[in-house]
Amino acid sequence: MANETTVVHVTHEAVGKIGGIGAVLQGLFTCKAYLDSIKRSIIVGPLFTTEGPASERLGEGGEVLYSSIDGMLNPCYAPAFHKIERPYNIGIVYGRRTFVDKQTGIKSSPEVLLIDVKHVDKTVVNELKKRLFEEFGVRSNLYENLWEYEQYVRLAPIAIAALKAIGAAQNQSIVVAHEFMGMPTALAAILERDCDFRTVFYAHEVATMRRIVEERPGHDTMFYNIIKRAHEDKLYVNEVFGDQGFYFKHALVEASKYCDLICAVGDYVVDELRFLAPEFETVDIDTVYNGIPVYRITVADKLNSKQKLQLYCEKLLGYKPDFVFTHVTRLVQSKGLWRDLRVLEHIEKQFRAQGKTAVMFLLSTETTQRRSEAIYNMESAYNWPVAHREGWPDLSGGEANFYTKVQEFNAKSRNIKVVFINQFGFRQKYCGSKMPEDMEFMDIRKGSDVEFGQSVYEPFGIAQLEPLTFGGICVVTNVCGCLGFLRDITDGVDVKNVIVADYTNLEIRDYADIEDMLEIDQSVRNQIEVSQSEKVAKEIIERLPKDESEIESMIQTGYSFAQKMSWDAAVRNYLMKTLQKAPQEVHS
């Protein structure tokens, strides 16, 4: 690809890392293969709040060059932006945000364009809604009462006008819609007849399928068996699970078939897109895996980090564990956290017989970071995070539900205890005085013997493989997208650092048709989880390193595979091959 390409990334994570898309942007903008190939990058998103000082508009590492919200009317940009702001009744914040990879030293500062759409003139928005229906069948009247839908439709026409204003609508400009949030802008770009935009839908998941998998009690056990049979029978989601048109994310994701190209972060995401509608059978969909972090450490480095974690456990629980297990994730249904406890039950029985001990540090929360003062008060009052209490600043509703399961496990288990840390920021400042003073987040990655990630829905799963480069054992499910990347670089050969749990394995159960499979419920899934979790536990016990030479071997193997799955490798071998096709694609 000639280094003349402009890529516009439309996302809700324009100024901060909220979830997976933020991690992807961090990977791309600190990746040599991307920076060498793309001349200009622009991140576009809505301005979520007008509160706070101008200096914070673009987040940490941001430089505001223009902000009509704050009266920063830079004469270099004001004339062009005023032509948009006045007739459309919107505000614009424009500048740059710096991304840095501390490991490699690579940094870049893509442009950022934020639009305040709260009071936008409805004429231009209604015209777009009309055309979205006429050209793409998107019925905005069903969803415009939902702000999560409405704000991204409002963003779309203004974003296109603003891109023209900053000279980003010439040849070889590619609009990348990150998930449903970017789709209205991509569709508006397709409708822009006087500009030669190319459009790419970047599928970090398929929202329709996530909802079905999470809400149905059979979860992945049910869904992925059905989707396999549905492909054979030429059936699609509306035929199997009923009309999904009520769901606004479904409407926008289904419209991705009109984009020039689609990137899917995992092999199952490709299958899920094909399952949306018959038209997707012929749509150009490329598998574009995410990258994972790559660090080189020594055995001494790993043992030093592990020792910090052991000391932390000793201060909390009064014993120094032989092994440290971890799970760092969001507290949502799709992460399958109850499966961790099932596996630990089996391991604990074996550890009793062997006289071994372990601790499981489970970092997960469904709220924002608690203030340090609140954490220290809870620690003093009732030994947080060993013990918890319902209500802010401690347990939210979902956290309380999960903590009940943790309590039950800890009450029965002698040789393994679970410490549920419902707080962001793995440092003493944020986690209390019992944490070692020199602890940092990377210690939980370096020092972990086993990282769990047994999701029921996981389009890729960067977090699951983060300890790989440090020689940790990573436990994933067969539906995790990262497994496809691993198989690509290993030709399907088993890797001792990665254990695959297959909860979609129906074992000896036989289902005649899809109607039967729809009856797979929690009771069936529970039976399968019991047998599969026992297999996973057995593999973990067999693979845990017994001495420093085995730790060294795990580090070398893990680092070798992580190198081949780095962001540079992912971008060079997958993403760039897709973007190179974009200028040649002409969608009908």
C-alpha positions in Angstrom: 0.0 0.0 0.0 1.4 3.4 -1.0 1.9 5.7 2.0 -0.8 8.1 0.7 -3.8 6.5 2.5 -6.0 8.3 5.0 -7.8 6.0 7.4 -10.7 7.4 9.5 -11.5 5.3 12.6 -15.1 6.0 13.8 -15.5 4.8 17.4 -16.9 5.5 20.8 -13.4 5.1 22.3 -11.9 8.2 20.5 -10.4 9.7 23.7 -10.1 6.8 26.1 -9.7 3.1 26.4 -13.1 1.6 27.6 -12.9 -1.9 26.2 -11.5 -4.0 23.3 -11.6 -1.3 20.7 -9.5 1.0 22.8 -6.9 -1.8 23.1 -7.0 -2.3 19.3 -6.4 1.4 18.7 -3.5 1.4 21.1 -2.1 -1.6 19.2 -2.5 0.0 15.8 -1.1 3.5 16.6 2.0 2.0 18.2 2.6 -0.5 15.4 5.4 0.1 12.9 3.7 -1.9 10.2 0.6 0.3 10.4 2.5 3.6 10.8 4.7 2.8 7.8 1.7 2.1 5.6 -0.8 4.7 6.6 -0.1 8.4 5.9 -2.8 9.9 7.9 -5.0 8.6 10.7 -8.1 10.4 12.1 -10.2 9.2 15.1 -13.8 10.4 15.0 -16.5 10.1 17.7 -19.2 12.0 19.6 -18.2 14.4 22.4 -19.8 12.7 25.4 -19.6 15.7 27.8 -18.9 19.4 27.6 -18.0 19.5 31.3 -14.4 20.0 32.5 -11.5 22.0 31.1 -10.5 22.2 27.5 -7.2 20.5 28.3 -9.1 17.3 29.2 -11.3 17.1 26.1 -9.0 14.6 24.3 -8.0 12.6 27.3 -4.5 11.8 28.6 -1.9 12.7 26.0 -4.3 14.9 24.1 -3.6 18.3 22.5 -6.6 20.4 21.7 -6.0 22.6 18.6 -9.5 23.9 18.2 -12.6 23.8 20.4 -15.7 25.9 19.8 -17.0 24.4 23.1 -14.3 26.3 25.0 -13.8 29.3 22.7 -10.5 28.1 21.3 -11.1 29.4 17.8 -7.8 28.7 16.2 -7.7 30.8 12.9 -6.2 27.8 11.0 -9.4 25.8 11.5 -12.1 28.3 12.4 -13.2 29.4 8.9 -13.8 25.8 7.7 -15.4 24.6 11.0 -17.7 27.6 11.3 -19.3 26.6 8.0 -20.4 23.4 9.6 -21.1 24.5 13.2 -23.5 27.4 12.5 -25.9 25.8 10.0 -25.9 22.4 11.9 -25.9 23.9 15.4 -23.1 21.7 16.7 -19.7 22.1 18.4 -16.4 20.7 17.3 -13.3 19.7 19.2 -10.2 18.9 17.1 -6.7 18.1 18.0 -4.3 15.2 18.4 -3.9 12.3 20.9 -0.6 10.6 21.5 -0.3 6.8 21.8 3.0 5.4 23.2 4.3 1.9 23.5 6.6 2.1 26.5 8.2 -1.2 25.6 9.3 -0.3 22.0 9.3 3.5 22.4 7.1 3.8 19.3 4.6 6.6 19.5 2.2 8.4 17.1 -0.3 11.3 17.4 -3.3 10.7 15.2 -5.8 13.5 14.7 -9.0 13.4 16.8 -12.3 14.9 15.7 -15.1 15.1 18.3 -18.6 16.4 17.5 -21.1 17.7 20.1 -24.4 16.5 18.6 -26.8 17.1 21.4 -28.5 20.1 19.8 -27.9 19.3 16.2 -30.3 20.7 13.6 -32.7 17.9 12.9 -33.1 18.7 9.2 -29.8 17.1 8.1 -30.3 14.2 10.4 -33.8 13.4 9.2 -32.6 13.6 5.6 -30.0 11.0 6.4 -32.5 8.8 8.2 -34.7 8.9 5.1 -31.8 7.8 2.9 -30.7 5.2 5.3 -34.1 3.6 5.0 -34.4 4.0 1.2 -30.9 2.8 0.4 -30.1 0.4 3.2 -33.4 -0.6 4.8 -32.5 0.9 8.2 -35.7 2.0 10.0 -34.5 4.7 12.3 -38.1 5.4 13.5 -37.9 2.2 15.5 -34.7 3.2 17.4 -34.5 7.0 17.5 -35.8 7.1 21.1 -32.6 5.3 22.1 -29.7 7.7 22.6 -27.2 5.0 22.0 -28.5 4.8 18.4 -29.5 8.4 17.9 -26.1 10.0 18.7 -24.3 7.9 16.1 -26.8 8.7 13.4 -26.5 12.4 14.3 -22.7 12.1 14.2 -22.6 10.7 10.7 -23.5 13.7 8.4 -21.5 16.1 10.5 -18.5 13.8 10.5 -18.5 13.6 6.7 -18.7 17.4 6.5 -15.9 17.8 9.0 -13.7 15.3 7.2 -14.2 17.4 4.0 -13.3 20.5 6.0 -9.9 19.1 7.1 -9.1 17.7 3.6 -9.7 14.1 4.5 -12.2 13.2 1.8 -9.9 12.8 -1.2 -8.9 9.6 -3.0 -7.7 6.7 -0.9 -9.7 7.8 2.2 -11.0 4.8 4.0 -13.7 5.1 6.6 -13.4 2.3 9.2 -16.6 1.7 11.2 -15.5 0.1 14.5 -18.6 -1.8 15.5 -22.2 -0.6 15.2 -21.2 2.9 16.5 -19.3 3.6 13.3 -21.8 2.2 10.8 -24.0 5.3 10.3 -20.9 7.3 9.3 -19.8 4.5 7.0 -23.2 4.5 5.4 -23.2 8.3 5.1 -19.8 8.0 3.4 -21.3 5.5 0.8 -24.1 8.0 0.1 -21.5 10.8 -0.4 -21.5 10.7 -4.2 -19.0 13.6 -4.7 -16.3 11.9 -2.6 -14.4 8.7 -3.3 -14.6 7.2 0.2 -14.0 3.5 0.7 -15.7 1.8 3.7 -14.7 -1.0 6.0 -16.7 -2.5 8.8 -14.4 -3.6 11.6 -16.3 -6.4 13.4 -14.9 -6.7 16.9 -18.0 -8.8 17.6 -21.5 -9.5 16.2 -23.8 -7.7 18.6 -26.8 -9.8 17.6 -25.0 -13.1 18.4 -23.5 -11.8 21.6 -27.0 -10.9 22.9 -28.3 -14.4 22.0 -25.4 -16.2 23.5 -25.5 -14.2 26.8 -29.3 -14.3 27.2 -29.9 -18.0 26.4 -29.2 -20.3 29.3 -27.4 -22.8 27.1 -24.9 -20.1 26.1 -22.1 -21.2 23.8 -23.0 -24.9 24.3 -26.3 -24.3 22.6 -25.4 -21.5 20.1 -22.3 -22.7 18.4 -23.8 -26.2 17.7 -26.8 -24.5 16.2 -24.8 -22.1 14.0 -22.9 -25.1 12.6 -26.1 -26.9 11.8 -27.7 -23.7 10.4 -24.8 -23.2 7.9 -25.4 -26.8 6.7 -29.1 -26.2 6.4 -28.8 -22.7 4.8 -30.7 -21.1 7.7 -30.1 -17.6 9.2 -30.6 -15.9 12.5 -34.1 -14.6 11.9 -35.3 -18.0 10.9 -33.7 -19.8 13.9 -34.1 -17.2 16.7 -36.9 -15.0 15.4 -36.9 -11.6 13.8 -34.1 -9.5 15.2 -35.3 -6.3 13.7 -36.3 -4.9 17.1 -32.6 -4.6 18.1 -31.0 -1.5 16.8 -27.4 -2.9 16.8 -28.6 -5.8 14.6 -30.0 -3.3 12.1 -26.7 -1.4 11.9 -24.5 -4.5 11.8 -26.6 -6.1 9.1 -26.2 -3.0 7.0 -22.4 -3.7 7.0 -23.0 -5.8 3.9 -23.1 -2.5 2.0 -19.5 -1.7 3.0 -16.7 -2.4 0.6 -14.9 -4.7 3.0 -15.4 -6.4 6.4 -12.7 -7.2 8.9 -13.6 -9.9 11.5 -11.3 -10.3 14.5 -11.9 -14.0 14.8 -13.0 -17.1 12.8 -16.3 -17.4 14.7 -17.0 -13.8 14.0 -16.9 -14.6 10.3 -19.3 -17.5 10.8 -21.6 -15.2 12.9 -21.7 -12.6 10.1 -22.5 -15.2 7.5 -25.4 -16.3 9.8 -26.9 -12.7 9.8 -28.5 -13.0 6.3 -28.1 -14.8 3.0 -26.4 -11.7 1.4 -23.4 -12.2 3.7 -22.6 -15.5 2.0 -21.0 -13.4 -0.9 -19.8 -10.4 1.1 -16.0 -9.9 1.2 -15.1 -10.8 4.8 -11.4 -11.1 5.9 -10.3 -12.5 9.2 -8.1 -9.8 10.8 -6.8 -11.0 14.1 -5.8 -8.6 16.9 -2.3 -8.6 18.3 -1.1 -9.4 21.8 1.7 -7.8 23.9 5.3 -9.0 23.6 7.8 -8.7 26.4 11.0 -10.6 27.1 11.6 -11.5 30.8 13.9 -13.8 32.7 13.1 -16.5 35.2 14.2 -14.1 37.9 11.8 -11.5 36.7 8.9 -13.9 36.8 9.8 -15.2 40.2 10.2 -11.7 41.5 6.7 -10.8 40.4 5.3 -14.0 41.7 6.9 -13.4 45.0 5.0 -10.1 45.3 1.7 -11.9 44.6 2.6 -14.6 47.2 3.4 -11.9 49.8 0.1 -10.2 49.0 -1.7 -13.5 49.6 0.2 -14.1 52.8 -0.8 -10.7 54.2 -4.4 -11.2 53.2 -5.0 -14.8 54.0 -2.0 -15.9 56.2 -0.4 -18.4 53.8 2.2 -18.3 51.0 0.7 -20.2 48.0 2.7 -22.6 45.8 0.8 -21.3 42.7 -0.9 -18.1 41.7 -3.9 -18.2 39.4 -5.4 -15.0 37.9 -8.3 -13.7 35.9 -8.4 -10.1 34.8 -11.6 -9.2 33.0 -14.8 -7.2 32.9 -17.6 -8.5 35.1 -20.1 -9.5 32.4 -22.0 -12.6 31.6 -20.0 -13.5 28.6 -16.8 -14.0 30.6 -18.1 -17.2 32.2 -16.5 -16.5 35.6 -18.4 -19.4 37.2 -16.4 -21.8 35.0 -13.2 -20.7 36.8 -14.7 -21.9 40.1 -15.7 -25.2 38.6 -12.1 -25.9 37.4 -10.7 -24.7 40.7 -12.9 -27.2 42.6 -11.3 -30.1 40.7 -7.7 -28.7 41.1 -8.3 -28.2 44.8 -9.2 -31.8 45.4 -5.9 -32.8 43.7 -3.9 -30.2 45.7 -5.3 -31.6 49.0 -3.8 -35.0 48.1 -0.5 -33.4 46.9 -0.2 -31.0 49.8 -0.1 -28.0 47.5 -1.8 -24.6 47.7 -2.8 -21.8 45.4 -4.6 -18.5 45.4 -6.8 -17.1 42.7 -6.7 -13.3 42.2 -9.8 -12.4 40.3 -9.7 -8.7 39.2 -13.1 -7.7 37.9 -15.6 -4.9 38.4 -18.7 -3.5 36.7 -18.2 0.1 38.0 -15.6 2.8 37.9 -12.5 2.9 40.0 -13.1 3.5 43.7 -11.4 6.3 45.4 -8.3 5.3 47.4 -9.7 6.7 50.6 -12.8 4.4 50.3 -10.6 1.3 49.6 -8.4 2.0 52.7 -11.6 2.5 54.8 -13.0 -0.8 53.7 -9.7 -2.5 54.3 -9.6 -1.2 57.8 -13.3 -1.9 58.6 -13.7 -5.4 57.3 -10.6 -6.6 55.6 -11.5 -5.8 52.0 -10.9 -7.5 49.5 -11.0 -10.8 51.5 -14.4 -9.8 52.7 -17.0 -7.6 51.0 -20.3 -5.8 51.7 -23.1 -5.0 49.5 -23.5 -1.3 48.4 -21.3 1.5 47.3 -18.4 1.9 47.6 -18.1 -1.9 47.7 -20.2 -4.4 45.9 -22.6 -3.4 43.1 -25.5 -5.7 42.2 -23.7 -7.9 39.7 -20.6 -8.0 41.9 -22.6 -9.1 44.9 -24.2 -11.9 42.9 -20.8 -13.2 41.9 -19.3 -12.7 45.3 -21.9 -15.1 46.7 -20.4 -17.8 44.4 -16.9 -16.9 45.6 -18.0 -17.2 49.3 -19.5 -20.6 48.6 -16.3 -21.8 47.0 -14.0 -20.4 49.7 -16.2 -22.0 52.4 -15.7 -25.5 50.9 -12.1 -25.2 49.7 -9.0 -25.6 52.0 -6.1 -25.5 49.6 -7.2 -22.8 47.2 -8.8 -19.5 48.1 -10.3 -16.9 45.7 -9.7 -13.2 46.3 -12.2 -11.1 44.4 -10.7 -7.6 43.8 -13.5 -5.4 42.5 -11.2 -2.5 41.7 -9.3 -1.1 38.8 -5.6 -0.3 39.2 -3.4 -3.1 40.7 -1.3 -0.9 42.9 -1.1 -0.2 46.6 -2.6 3.2 46.1 -5.8 1.7 44.7 -5.9 -1.7 46.5 -4.9 -1.1 50.1 -1.9 -1.2 52.4 -1.6 -5.0 52.4 -0.5 -4.9 48.8 3.3 -4.7 48.4 4.4 -1.1 47.9 6.3 -1.8 44.7 3.4 -3.9 43.1 2.3 -2.8 39.7 -0.2 -4.2 37.2 2.4 -5.9 35.1 3.3 -8.1 38.2 -0.1 -9.9 37.9 0.8 -10.7 34.3 4.4 -11.7 34.8 3.8 -13.6 38.1 0.7 -15.6 37.1 1.1 -19.3 36.7 -2.3 -19.6 35.1 -4.6 -17.0 33.5 -8.2 -18.0 33.1 -10.5 -16.8 30.3 -13.3 -19.4 29.7 -15.7 -17.1 28.0 -19.1 -18.1 26.5 -18.6 -15.3 23.9 -15.2 -14.0 23.1 -14.6 -12.6 19.5 -10.9 -12.4 20.1 -9.6 -12.2 23.7 -6.4 -10.2 24.0 -6.5 -10.3 27.8 -6.6 -14.1 27.9 -3.2 -14.3 26.1 -1.5 -11.4 27.8 0.5 -13.7 30.2 1.6 -15.9 27.3 4.8 -13.8 26.7 5.7 -14.2 30.4 5.4 -18.0 30.3 2.0 -18.2 31.9 -0.5 -20.9 31.1 -3.5 -19.4 29.4 -6.9 -21.2 29.6 -9.3 -20.2 26.8 -12.4 -21.7 25.3 -12.6 -23.1 21.8 -14.9 -20.2 20.8 -12.2 -17.5 21.6 -11.1 -15.8 18.4 -7.4 -15.7 19.6 -7.3 -19.5 19.2 -7.6 -19.1 15.4 -4.5 -16.9 15.4 -2.6 -19.4 17.5 -3.6 -22.2 15.2 -2.5 -20.2 12.2 1.1 -19.8 13.5 1.4 -23.4 14.9 -0.4 -25.2 12.1 -2.8 -26.6 14.7 -0.1 -28.2 16.9 -0.8 -28.2 20.6 0.9 -25.5 22.6 1.8 -26.3 26.2 1.2 -22.7 27.3 -2.4 -22.8 26.1 -5.2 -25.0 27.3 -8.4 -25.1 25.3 -11.7 -25.8 27.1 -14.4 -27.0 24.8 -17.8 -26.4 26.3 -19.5 -26.8 23.0 -18.6 -30.5 22.9 -21.9 -32.4 23.3 -20.0 -35.6 24.0 -22.4 -38.6 23.6 -25.5 -36.5 23.3 -27.3 -36.6 20.0 -29.6 -33.9 18.7 -31.6 -34.6 15.5 -32.2 -31.1 14.4 -32.0 -27.4 15.3 -35.3 -27.5 17.2 -33.8 -30.1 19.5 -30.6 -28.0 20.0 -32.7 -25.0 21.0 -33.7 -27.0 24.0 -30.1 -27.1 25.3 -30.5 -25.3 28.6 -28.6 -24.6 31.8 -29.0 -28.2 33.1 -27.4 -29.6 29.9 -24.7 -27.0 29.9 -24.0 -27.7 33.6 -23.4 -31.4 32.9 -21.0 -30.6 30.1 -19.2 -28.0 32.2 -18.7 -30.5 35.0 -17.0 -33.0 32.7 -15.0 -30.4 30.7 -13.8 -28.5 33.7 -12.4 -31.7 35.2 -10.4 -32.2 32.0 -9.2 -28.6 32.1 -8.1 -29.1 35.7 -6.2 -32.2 34.9 -4.3 -30.4 32.1 -3.5 -27.5 34.3 -2.0 -29.8 37.0 0.0 -31.7 34.5 1.4 -28.5 32.9 2.2 -26.4 36.0 6.0 -26.0 36.0 7.8 -28.1 38.7 11.1 -26.3 38.8 13.0 -23.3 37.3 14.1 -25.2 34.2 10.4 -25.8 33.4 9.6 -22.1 34.1 12.4 -21.1 31.7 11.0 -23.5 29.0 7.5 -22.0 29.4 8.9 -18.4 29.1 10.9 -19.2 26.0 7.9 -21.0 24.3 5.4 -18.3 25.3 7.7 -15.5 24.1 8.3 -17.3 20.8 4.5 -17.6 20.1 3.8 -14.1 21.4 6.3 -12.6 18.9 4.4 -14.3 16.0 1.1 -12.9 17.4 2.4 -9.3 18.0 0.6 -6.3 16.7 3.3 -5.9 14.1 2.7 -9.4 12.9 -1.1 -9.1 13.0 -1.2 -5.8 11.1 1.4 -6.9 8.5 -0.1 -10.3 7.8 -3.8 -9.6 8.1 -5.0 -5.9 8.4 -2.7 -4.5 5.7 -3.7 -7.1 3.2 -7.3 -6.1 3.7 -6.8 -2.4 3.5 -4.7 -2.8 0.4 -7.8 -4.1 -1.3 -9.9 -1.2 -0.3 -9.0 1.3 -3.0 -9.7 -1.3 -5.7 -13.1 -2.3 -4.2 -16.2 -0.7 -5.7 -19.3 -1.8 -3.9 -22.5 -2.1 -6.0 
